[in-house]
Amino acid sequence: MATIEGTLDASGLRFGIVVSKFNEFVTERLLAGALEVLHKAGAESETIEIAKVPGAFEIPLIARGMARSRRFDAVICLGAVIRGETPHFEYISAEASRGIAQASWESDLPVIFGVLTTDTVEQAMERAGALDRNRGAEAARTAIEMATLMKKMQPRRHKMSSRKLTRRSTLNRSKRKR
């Protein structure tokens, strides 16, 4: 039985990052965590493109555009939705997660969910802090692993020598003549 897994080597990979400006005191920390992981894994600054959107609701549209452009091996989505006193939290959280998943399905490209949905500012800050708990860093690791896994899963083209191809086409012609 064969097992295929991605690696954490970002060398030669290209990444798009969509980051929400809303709750920027949190999302900038998520972005810093993602960039640190990407760079430590071998990604060059020139292979990373960052798009800043007004809020989490706008993330899926830009993520879908990045994924469809085929300029990236993975797209990382970063945002922070913090519960308030109205049902707004539920609507934004649900649509952001649904839209990010749909962008991935429609493009056959890893579009990674790195949007915090927390009850309090304190919870958001904790999940945007140290690298081992930073959701942006986790999203970057997931993006690298999924991008390398997708590359391994691409169909392999078997090279046949011209001699074998000629022999095969000769056999096929002789079968048709019968």
N, C-alpha and C positions, 0 to 999 in steps of 0.2 A: 504494500500500500504506500503510495506516494503522498507526502505532505508538502504543501507549498506555503511558504510564509514570506512576508515582507521583511525588509531589514530596516535599520535606522541609519542608513547611509544616504544622505541627501545630495551627494556629489552629482553634479550634472542634471539635477532636477530643477524645475521651475515652479514657483508657487505664487498664487494670487491670494491676497489677504483682504477680506472685507471687514472693516471695523466700524462699529457704531460710535458716533460722537456723543450720543446721549449717555449720561452717567460716565463721562470721559475720565473722571478721577478713578474709575474702575477699569474701563476699557483700555486706557493707555498702559496700565500694568499688565493686562492680558496680552496686549501687543508686544510689550517688552519681553514677556516670558516666551511667547511664540518665536520672536526673532532670535532670542538667545539659543533656544533649542535648535532652530534651523541652522544657525551659524556654526554651532558646536558640532552638528552632524555633517557639515561640509558644504552647505549651501552658500553661494556667493551673493553679496548684496545685489548685484546686477540681475540675479535670477529671481528676485522677489519684487512683486508689484503690490502696493498697498492702495486700496480705495477706501475713502472715508465717507460714510453715509450718515444722514441725520439721526436715524434711530434703528432699533432692531427690526422694525416692520419693513424697512427698506433693504435690509441685507439680502434677502432671497433674489430680488431682481438683478442686483449687480453680480451676485455670486453666479447666477444662471448665465449672465452675459459673459463673465470670465470663463466659465466652464465651456460654454459653446464656442468660444473663440479658438479653442485648442492650442492656446499659447502656454498653457500651464499643465503640469502633471497632477496637481491637486489645488483645491481652493479651500482656504481656512476662513471660517466665519466667526467673528468675535463680537460679543455684545454683552450687555448687562440689563436685565429687566428685574426691577426690584418692586415687590408688592406694595401697593398703596392702599387707600381706603375705598377704591372703586373696582369694578370688575375689569377695568382696562388691562391689568396684569395678565389675566387669563386669555384675553383676546390676542394680545401682542405675542405672548409666549407661544400659544398654539399656532398662530399663523407663521411666526418666524420659524419654528421647528418644522412645520409642514412644508413651507416654501423651500427651506434648505434641503430637505430630503427629496423633494420633487426636482430641484435643480440637479441633484446627483443622478437620480433615476433617468431624467430626460437627456442628460449629456454623457452617461456612462463614464463619469469621471468622479473621483473622490471629492465630495464637497462636505467638509467636516464641520460639525456642529460644536462650536465653542462659545455658545451663548449661555451666560449664567442666568438662572431664574431663581431668585432668592427671596426670602421673606423680609430680610433686613439688610441695611447697608453693611452692618458688621459681618454678616455671612458673605456678602459679595466681596468685601475687602479680604477676608480670610481665603477665599477661593481665587483671589488675584494676587496673593502674596508670594511666599517662598516658592521656588521653582518646583519642588516636589508636590505642591498642592495647587499650583497655578493652572487654571483651566486653559489658558492660552498656550502654555507649555505642553499640556496634555494633548490639545488639539493639533499642535505642530508635530508631536511624536506620531499621532494617529495618521496625519497626512503623509508623513514620510513613509511609514509602514504600508499604508494603502497604495501609495503611488508606486512603490517598489514591487508590491504584490501584483498590481495591475500590469506592470511591465513583464513580470514573469509569466503571466497568464495569456499574454498576446500569442496568437497562433504562430508557430514556428514554420518557416518555409524551408522545405528540404531542397537542397541543391542537388540536381542530377547532372551528371556529366553530359556533355553534348553527345557523346557516343551512346549513352543509355537512351537519351531522348530520340536520337535518330533511329536506334534499334526499335524502340517502342512505337514510333510512328510508322515504321516499315511493317511491323507486325499488325498494327491496326489496319493499314491499307490492305494487306494481304487477306485479312479476315473479311473485309468488306467486299472483296472481289469474289469470294466464294459464294 
